Amino acid sequence: MSYRVLEVNVDDRGRSGVYSLVTNVIKNKNENINIDIAAFEDFENKDNILELKQYGTHVENVGYHGCKLIKQYIIYRNLLKYLKKNKYDCVHIHSDVANKLFIGGLAAKKAGVKKIIFHSHASEVDGKYRNIKRFLHKASRKRLKKIGTKFVACSDLARQWMYPNINKDKVIIIKNGIDLLKYRFNEKNRLEVRKNLGLNNKFVIGHVGRFSYQKNHEFLIKVFKKVVNKKNNAYLLLVGEGPDKKKIETLVNKEGLTSYVKFYGISNHVENLLQGMDVFLLPSHFEGLPIVGVEAQAAGLPVIFSDKITKEAKLTNNVKYLPINDIDQIKWTKLIMSYLDAPRKDTYNELKAKHFDISDTLKQFLSLYK
């Protein structure tokens, strides 16, 4: 009989890092373990549910679309009902805020689940009503200690954000590993991608991420405008969807950049798109440890992170950090321009040596479930 694990608060919205991480584990696990998903939000692409089903994974939506004031309670009730009906050996709850971990953990404990794992994936709050969200997070995080049996974070920054009352030694740091071979730089693939996307003779600046406050697209567009003023064959490839997309499309139009920017949408083949880029930018207001940053480095790209991102994300010497104040836009522009005609290199061995391959992450995940 297989060991049953439920991954809670996982969905494919914006191709999140959590989704990438969990699906990587599902696709690489052994046959002795069965992993299902309980989603708080709807999947954007129903084909992803069908793909997960091929690996024996059932996706259960325990979310709620009604009044925001009672949403958390309804999710708790739905999850509790599901857990009472379906027995799991372990419940692994993922979130960037403590209140979501808390309601998931409370439902699991009420249902009699013996092993409850909390997993912190960020270091701030996103979206609208951030002050309210931050208040709820801080009010909930001290309660986690009495419910969880194991505490996990993707970085030390994410640990500090989620577990202020838990000894550092009691928190397990699991690196956001990826399939390094899949993202490994390949000149042939690069040329093919650029040809197919019409990017030949373009200086391609790339970004992958959900259109939201966290990812700071407004700053990115302002910096890109300055790059275009210096290099008229510059091109911005934006991969992702999200609530702020319309606002960013309007800004791009206002700045006269429509012909310089590609809104690609969601892709299940980001590894190919990264091959076609020349430099990767992530000017986020906050992150836990961005998986897309790992992916970009695995593809051999020069990467510029905001200084709000943990230094643990720097895996190669081709990574720089810069502030994201408006006065620092010139610094970003100059650094981006310095990567004109920069050679790409194979970084596979560097990241493998630092244990960022999915095989290393899989071992850590499975050790949680023992």
ABEGO torsion letter per residue (X at the ends): XBBBBBBBGBBABGGBAAAAAAAAAAAABBAABBBBBBBABBBABAAAAAAAAAAGBBBBBABBABBAAAAAAAAAAAAAAAAAABBBABBBBBBABAAAAAAAAAAAAAAGBABBBBBBABABBBEBGAAAAAAAAAAAAAAAAAABABBBBABAAAAAAABAABBAAABBBBBBBBBAAAABBBAAAAAAAAAAAGABGBBBBBBBEBBBAAAGAAAAAAAAAAAAAABAABBBBBBEBEAAAAAAAAAAAAAGAAAABBBAEBBABAAAAAAABABBBBABABBBBBAAAAAAAAAGBBBBBBAABBAAABABAABBBBBABAAAAAAAAAAAAAABGBBBBBAAAAAAAAGABAAAAAAAAAAAAX
